[in-house]
Amino acid sequence: TILCLPRSLEYSQKNAILIPAATLGVGGMLVYWLRSRHTVKTIEMGDGWWGSGERPLKGKEDESIRPFKIETSDKEIEDLHRRLDQARFAPPLEGAAFHYGFNSIYLQKVVAYWRNQFDWRKQVEVLNKYPHFKTTIEGIDIHFIHVKPSYVPHGRAVQPLLMVHGWPGSFYEFYKIIPLLTEPAGHGLNEGDVVFEVICPSIPGYGFSEAPCQKGFDSIATARIFHKLMNRLGFKEYYLQGGDWGSRIITNMAQMLPQSVKGLHLNLVFVTTQGLRRMISVMLGAYVPWLVGLTKEDVKRTYPFIQKNIYTLLQESGYLHIQATKPDTAGCGLNDSPVGLAAYILEKFSTWTDKSFRHRDDGGLESKYSLEELLTNVMIYWVTSSIVSSMRYYKENISKDPTLSLDARVGVHVPTGIAAFPQEIAHAPRVWAKNIYKNIITYSYMPSGGHFAAFEEPKLLAKDIMHFVRKVEQL
């Protein structure tokens, strides 16, 4: 017994060390596992070079912000008029309206207005009413407008808001909504303490932003460049808003640097994930919508499913297949003919604003917009020769399997607001959007409007953005 006493004491001392150590090790692994489950995945920021040739080995990129002014010339206008005068028109089928595309009888009216009444010099002055700038990022010049409120009431914080357009739009889409966001009190929107300074960049290859010279420029590269732009302007945190390509770009921005994004507001949600759950949701949604999280409004906008989500999309997506495969071929003709360019672009402003407009001989265009507004957007593409580079953006983003892309495997965890407009090309119910956007703060069924929300329904969109930001600021 006396001999065994030292041994038992030795074992006790070992256990006194080993058991707590083992417990600490297992506990640490458990904590690591639990934390890793809740770690927010992000898209790596990376870097890029989109200028001509090889990236310079020496010398730092010019990070200056340079004032920019849109200009025109007699030569530019004379060339446009000459091409409009030489336009050829093919007669439409009787009763075709806009079912075959842009009706050429109405197109002749548009061209006559463009040639004889539209004043590009006057519209250049309109475009220049907001401050324009350019800065060089990753080898290409990025164009943007930056509008600050002229007066900020005492106690109100100014929120930076980056707004991103899509195709076939431009920064000009936001000209109606900018004053509502920067001067809300002067436009009957004095509902709270939300005032914005608005930054609207042109996507590289669109309008006055330089086109990439290298292959592979996609929405993730754009997201990185726009983060760099906001950082260069001195912003550490900011809100984001967008539809169409703008929606995908700002979603990538939230996936890339969530710590910089205070909130994300979308007026179009891309729902690409499929699978068994989605199939069950679609099948049961028409009969027992409550069982799969659909509302009555979701049912109204989503069903009959084949007609609204397959047939209608096929009708409206022919352009997409061309641009995602051989954009340069079709782009040659559009870049050479202002009439062809106008028909190609304005047809989208017809049926994407309201699907029923395809039944009208004039495409319903002037019921929502003026010809002056529509042609100003077309002219931004024409004078910059940017239609081809804008079309290439589809090939860079869609030619690969979307389910294998980096952003398809990364959720969005920043506060998100969604404005669902009834005439949008496709409807994304909140329950489907939650598969991607994990922190939806507001989801609004908008009473009217379609794809070009800021251009068509600026007041409705401005109110929804303010409502969303107000809620985020109260969190």
N, C-alpha and C positions, 0 to 999 in steps of 0.2 A: 504493500500500500504506500509506504513511504517512497519507494522507487518510482511508482506510477504518478505520484503527485506532480513532479516537475513536468512530465509529459503532458498530463491533462492541462496544466497551466499554459504550456506552449501552444496546445491546440486552441485553447480559449483565446489566447492572444491573436493567433492567426485568424480565427473566426471573427474576432472583433474588428479586424482590418478588412478581410475578404467580403464579408456580408454587406457592410455599408458600401464598399467599392462596387460590388456587383449590382446592388440596388441603385446606386448613382448612375452606373453605366446603362442599365436597362431603362431607368427613368429618363436619362438624357436622350436615348434613342427614341423613346416614346414621344418626348417633347419635340424632337427634330421631325418625327413623322407627322405629328399633328400640325406643326408649323408649316411643313412643306405642303400639306394638303391645302392650306389657306394662302400660300404664297401666290401673288398675282403674277401670272405669266405675262411677258411683254415681248414686243417685236424689237429685235436689236436695232439700235439707231444706225450703226454702220456709217458709211461715207460713199461718195460717188464723184464722178467726173463726167459731165455731159457736153463739154465744149469740144471744139474741133481738135483732132489729133490726140497726141499723148498729153497726159497731165504734166504741166511744167514741174520739174524737179526742184527748182529753186524759186524763191520769191513767194511772198504771201499774197493771197487773193485780196483784191481791192474790196474792202468791206464798207466803203462809203455809200451813203444814201443820197442819191442824186435827184434833184427836182426834174420832172419830165413834163413836157407839154405836147399834146396831140396837135399836129399841123397838117395842112393840106396845100395843094397848089393848083394852078390853072391846068397844068399838064395832067394831073391826076383826074380832075373832073372831066376834062376834054376826052381823055381815053375812055372813061366810063360811058360818057354820052355816045361816043362813036360805037362802042360795043352794043349799047342798048338799041341804037338806031338800026343795027344790022341783025337784030334777033330774028330767028325763024321760029314759027309756032306750028305745031301739029294740031289739027282740030280734034276735040275730044269726042268720045262716043256720046250719042244722044242720051240724056238722062243719067250720065255717069257721076255727076257731082264731084265729090272728092274720093270716090271709091277706088279709082284707079291711080290715085295720087293727085298732084296739084292740077286743078282744072285750067286748061290753057286759055279759055275765054276770060276767066277772072285774072289769070296771070297777065294778059295783055293790059288790063286795067291797072294792075300794080305797076307794070313797066312804064305805062304812060304817066302815071303819077310820079314815079321815080325820075323819069326823064325831064318832065316839064314843071313839076311843082316841088319836089323834094329839094331842100336846100342843105347840102352837106356842110357848107361853111357855117351855117347857123347851128347845126347839130354838133360841130366840132367845139363851138363855144359852149354849148350845153354840157358836153363831155368834160370840158376843162373847168367847169364851175367847182369841181372838187379837186383837192390837191393830189397830183399824180407824182409818183416817184419810180426810180429804178435802182436796183442794187444787184451786184453780181454774186451768185451763189453756185458753187460747184461748176464753175466755168460758163454759166449762161446768165443773161440779164433777166431779172425777175421784175415785172411791172406790177404796181399796186397803187390803190388809192387809200389815203389815210385821212379820215374825217373825224375831227374832235368837236365836242359840243362847244358852242360859243359862250354859253353861260351854264354854270353848275350851281344850283341852289345850295345854301349852307347845309352841311351835314350829309350831303349825298356823295357817295363814292362812285367814281366813274369806272365802269367795267369795260375792259378791252374785249372786243368781239371780232373774231376772224370769220368772215363769210366767204364761202367758196362756191363758185358757179359750177355748171356742168356743160354738156354738149346738147344742142348747138347754141348754148347761151354764151354769156360773157359777163364781165364785171358790171356792164350796163344794166343787167337785170335788177341790180340792187339800188338803182338811183331813186326809186320811189320810196323804198323802205328806209333808206339812210336817214332822212330828216325826221322820221317817226321815232327812230332809235336814239338819235343824238339830241333832238329837241322835242321830247315827248309832250311837254307841257303846252307847247305852241300848236300841237295837233290833236288836242283833246285826249291825250293819253296820260294825263297827270294823275295816275292811280297809285303811285308808290314812290319808292326812293331809288328806282332803277334808271340810270342814264348810261349810255354807251359811247365809247369812241370806237369807230368801225374801221376795220382794215379789210379791203377786198382785193386780193391778188388775182392776176390772170394766171391760170394753169400754164406751165411752160408748153409752148407750141400753140397756144391760143392767144389771139389778139396781139397785144404789145409785149408779151413775154416771149423771149427768144426760144426757138424750138431746139430740143436736144439734138446733138449731132451723132450721138451714139445709140445703138439698139438697147432695148431693155428698160426704157424709162416708164415705170409704172406708178400706181397710186402710192406705194410704199416710199419710192424715191421722192414723190411729190410731198408726202407727209413730212419727210425729213427736211426737205428744203423749206417748207412753210414753218416748221419749228425753228429752224435757223433764222428765218425772217423775223419771227416774233421775238426771238432772243436778241437779234440785232437791233430791234426797235426798243429794247430795254424791258420787255415784259417777261416776268418769271412765271406768272399764272394768267390764264385767259380762258374765255368761253369760245366755243366753236359752233358754227351753224352752216348747214349745207343740205342740198338735195342733189339728185342725179350723181355725177362723178364726185361732186362736192361732198356728198354723204359718205362715200367710200373713203375719200381722202381724209376727212376729219375723223372717221372711225379709226383709220390706221394711225392717225396722230394720237388718239386716246389710247390705243394699244401700245404705242411706242414709248410715250412719256406721260403716263397717267398722272404723275405728280405735277405736271405743268397745266393740265386741263381741269379747270374748275367745273365745267359742265359742257355737255354735248347736246346740241339741239338739231334734230333731223326732220325734214319733211319728205323723206323717202327712206325706206328701210329695205336693204337687200337681204332676203331670206334665202340662202343657198343650201342650207342643210336639209337633207331628206331623211330617209330611214323609216323604221317601223312606227315609231311614235307619231311622226308627221302623217303617215299614211292612215293610221287609226283616227287621228284628229280630223283629217279630211273626210273620211268615210262616215264618222259619227256626227260630225259637226252640223250637217244639214238636218239631222233628226233629233239629236239630244245635245245641242250645243253647250249647255251648261255642264255636261259631263266632261267635256274636253276644254273647258275654259273660254269658249267663244260667247260673245254677246249677241244680242239681236241685230245690232248694227254690223257686226262682223259677218253674220250670216247674210245680211242684205247685200253687203259689198263683195262677198266671196263666192256666193252660189247664184246660178248653177256653175259649179266649179270648172268643168271642161270648157264652157263657153267663155268665162271671164278670166281664166288663168292659163288656158292653153290656146284656144282659138283666137282670142283677142290679141294675145302676145305674139302669135305667129303673124297675124295681120300687121302688127306694128313693128316687127323686128327684122324685116328684110335688110334694112340699112346696116343693122348690127352685124349680120353675117358677112356682108361685104367688107365692112370696116375692120372686122376682126381677122380677116384673111388676106385680102389684097386691097388695102386702102389706097395705095398710090395710083392704081389703074383708074378707078372712078374719080379719084381726086384730080387727075389731070384735066378732065373736062370742066369740073366745077371751078377750078382755079383759073380757067381761061374764059369762062362765060359768066358774067354777072347775073344773067337771067336764069341760067341753070343753077347757080348758087342760091339765088333767092327762092326758086321753086323747091329745092332740096331742103333748105332750112325752114322755110315758112310752112311747109306741109306739116312739120312736127309741131309748130305752134298752133296748128289747127286741131288735129286729132288728139294731141297730148294735153290740150287744154280742156277739151270735151269730146268724148268719143262720138257723140251724136252729130258733131259738126261735119262728119264725112258725108252726111246726107244733104248738105247744103252746097249750092253751086259756088258760093264764095268761101266755103270752108269755115264760115263763122268767124273769120279772123278779126273783122272790124267790130264785132260785138264785144270783144274783150280788150282789144288793143287798137291803137291808131296806126295807120300805115307809116307815119313818121317814126314811131317807136320801133316798129318791126324792121324797117329798112335801116335804121341806125345800127341795130344789132348785126344785120347782114353786112353793112359797110365796114364794121370792125373786122370781119373776116376778109372782106374784099381788099381793103387798102393794105392789110398786113400780109396778104397771101398765105393765110394760116389754116385754110380749110384742110389741106393734106396732112399737115402735122397734127391737127386736132383729131382727124380720123385715125391716125396711127395709134392714138392712145388706146383705142379698142383692141388693136392687135397686141399691144404690149401687156394689156391686162386680162384679155380673155382667151388668148391662143393656148394658154396652159390650163390644165385641170384645176378649177377653182377650189376643189376640196383638198388639193395638195399644197395650196399656197400657205405662206407663213401666217397670214391673218386669219385663215379658216380655223386654226387650232388655238387661237387666243381670244378669250372673252373680253368684253368691255365692262369695266367695273366702276368707271367714273359716273357721276350723276347724269342721267340721260332724259331728255324730253323729246317726245315724238308728236308731231302734228300730222295726222292722217287726213289728207284731203280726198274728198269723195271721187274726183275724176282722175286720180293718179292711175298710172298704167296698171299697177298691181297693188292689192291691199295686203298689208302685213298685220294681222291681229296682234294685240299685246302679248298674248300667250306664246305666239311664235317668235316675236321679237325678243322675248326674254331668254331664248336659247343663246343669243349673242350678247344682248345688253342686259347685264345682271342687276343693274341699279336704276330702273326706270322710275323717275320721280313724277313725271306728268305724261299722260297719254291722252291726246285730244282728238275727238272726232270732229273735224272741221266742217262747218255747214255748207261751204261751197269752195270751188277752186280745183285746180288740177296740178299738172307737173311743174309749171313755172310759177310757183306760189308767190315769190317775192315780187314778180313782175305783174301778176294778175290780181292777187289779193294781199297787197302790202300791209294793210291795216290789220287784217285778221292774223297774219303771220307775226307782225310786230307785237300784238297783244299776247300771243301765245309764248313768244320768246321771253317777254317781260314776266309773264306769269311763272314760267319755268325758273328763270333766274332768281326771282323773288323767293321762290320755295327753296332753292339751293342755298341762298344766302341766309335763310332762317334755320338751316340744319345745324 
